[in-house]
């Protein structure tokens, strides 16, 4: 079984003066989150799409799915957690309770505000995870990466050719991911920001899948302008 978990828990605080979480803002004629869900919904290799949203937005998200996609059992909307790691566990527990955790089942975790993920990226995440057990979607860093331990002065400049920028999906064999997540101490949970970091913390290998520069995460108002331009450009190229 291949499952996509769309994480829609962000509050959009960096999007400026808006009460609407960024994933529910309009991109073209549809909310950003709908564009994202559709990418996984129409992919024939995906068996189930789980959308994890803030509790107060669950019913609204269900209504959006019904309005734009239809009344389908392929998409389920559930409540996420207070943090990204909590939301990940909500997804894993949902799968465990409803489908069980099998050795070769995989889960693709994806940001709701990355609506330009391609089917090539999705397909390569699936094939890579089936082969290696875990993968992250990345692009090569084009700018020099500067490290500063105190936020004031440079402490190191890593070699750029070794640096990558992380995107999503991040994909895993779900049973092993669940076992690793359940083994985390409270101290380890405090320092974790995403599922791939969980694997690196535990010394587990994570393969790389090539992303795309346009697989952007819509975080700031400027990003939304770029996203609308990308959407319009894509329509003209169709």
ZIHUFEN-V777373 format. One line per field, one symbol per residue. ss: DSSP state (h for helix, s for strand, l for the rest). psi: psi as a letter, one per 30 degrees, with the letter a starting at -180 (. if undefined). Layout:
BEGIN
ss->???
psi->???
END
This chain:
BEGIN
ss->lsssssssllllhhhllllllhhhlssllsshhhhhhhhhhllllllsssssslhhhhhhhhhhhhhhllllllsssssllllhhhhhhhhhhhhhhhhllllllsssssslllllllhhhhhhhhhhhhhhlsssssssllllllsllllllllslllhhhlsssssssssshhhhhhhhhlllhhhhhhlllhhhhhhhlllllssssllllllllllhhhhhhhhhhhhhhhhhl
psi->kkkkjjjhfkfgfgfaikfkkefglkjbglkeeeeeeeeeefkffkekkkkjlkefgeeeeeeeeeefeljkffkkklkaafleeeeeeeeeeeeeeffljlegklkjkkkfgifgklfeeeeeeeeeeeeffklkkllkkflkkkkkffgelkfljlkeffklkkallkklkeeeeeeeeffkleeeefgkfleeeeeeeggkkklkkkakffiljjeleeeeeeeeeeeeeeeff.
END
